[in-house]
């Protein structure tokens, strides 16, 4: 019985650390910008990488995705997609106690 309890606790904790893009739901922060996706990503990515060195950036079908892996908590993911004449940014963050203010501020400053 104890083994099952430990396994269940591990699964619950693992669920908390899944990338937000894999979890259904709304982004924690969503805004529109006049800048194109590549320009926004070029502004945000260096700041995120200084804060979380293992941050990665990849092209997605209609824009860019920046992914900052969590050390202990959930990952933070920023999707920047083409929207009208600019971009729409969607930031997916971990739980409230694990959010990184620097990363959110970088997004706001680059808009």
C-alpha positions in Angstrom: 0.0 0.0 0.0 2.8 2.4 0.8 4.4 1.8 -2.6 1.1 2.9 -4.3 1.0 6.0 -2.1 4.5 7.0 -3.1 3.8 6.3 -6.8 0.6 8.3 -6.7 2.4 11.2 -5.0 5.1 11.1 -7.6 2.6 11.2 -10.5 0.8 14.2 -8.9 4.1 16.1 -8.6 5.1 15.2 -12.1 1.8 16.6 -13.4 2.7 19.9 -11.8 5.9 20.1 -13.8 4.5 19.4 -17.2 5.0 22.2 -19.8 1.9 24.4 -19.8 1.4 24.0 -23.6 0.6 20.3 -22.9 -2.0 21.2 -20.3 -5.4 22.4 -21.7 -6.4 25.9 -20.6 -5.9 29.5 -21.1 -2.6 31.3 -21.0 -1.7 33.2 -17.8 -0.9 36.3 -19.9 -2.0 37.2 -23.4 -1.5 40.4 -25.4 -1.3 41.7 -28.9 1.6 43.6 -30.4 2.3 45.5 -33.6 5.7 43.8 -33.9 6.1 40.6 -36.0 6.8 37.3 -34.2 10.5 37.1 -35.0 11.1 40.7 -33.8 9.4 40.0 -30.5 11.2 36.7 -30.0 14.6 38.4 -30.7 13.8 40.8 -27.9 12.4 38.3 -25.3 14.8 35.3 -25.9 18.1 36.9 -24.7 16.5 38.1 -21.4 14.9 34.7 -20.8 18.2 32.9 -21.6 20.1 35.1 -19.1 17.6 34.3 -16.4 17.2 30.5 -17.3 20.3 29.4 -19.3 18.6 26.3 -20.8 15.9 28.4 -22.5 15.3 27.4 -26.1 13.6 29.0 -29.0 12.0 27.1 -31.9 9.9 28.0 -35.0 6.3 26.9 -34.9 3.9 26.9 -37.9 2.8 30.5 -37.5 5.5 32.0 -35.2 7.9 31.2 -32.5 7.9 29.4 -29.2 10.3 30.2 -26.3 10.6 27.5 -23.6 12.3 28.1 -20.2 12.5 24.8 -18.3 11.7 24.8 -14.7 14.4 23.7 -12.3 12.0 22.5 -9.6 8.7 23.7 -10.8 6.7 23.9 -14.1 8.2 25.2 -17.3 7.4 28.6 -18.7 6.4 28.8 -22.3 5.8 31.8 -24.6 4.0 31.4 -27.9 4.4 34.3 -30.3 2.2 33.9 -33.3 1.2 35.9 -36.3 -1.9 38.0 -35.7 -3.3 40.5 -38.1 -0.4 42.9 -38.8 1.6 41.9 -35.7 1.6 39.2 -33.1 -0.3 37.7 -30.3 1.8 36.5 -27.3 0.5 33.8 -25.0 2.5 33.1 -21.8 2.0 29.9 -19.9 3.4 29.9 -16.4 3.7 27.5 -13.6 1.8 27.8 -10.3 1.6 31.3 -8.7 4.3 30.5 -6.2 6.7 29.5 -9.0 6.2 32.3 -11.5 9.3 34.2 -12.6 8.6 37.9 -12.6 11.7 38.6 -14.8 10.3 36.5 -17.6 6.9 38.1 -17.6 8.4 41.6 -17.4 10.6 40.8 -20.4 7.5 40.0 -22.4 5.8 43.2 -21.3 8.9 45.3 -22.0 9.3 43.9 -25.6 5.7 44.4 -26.6 
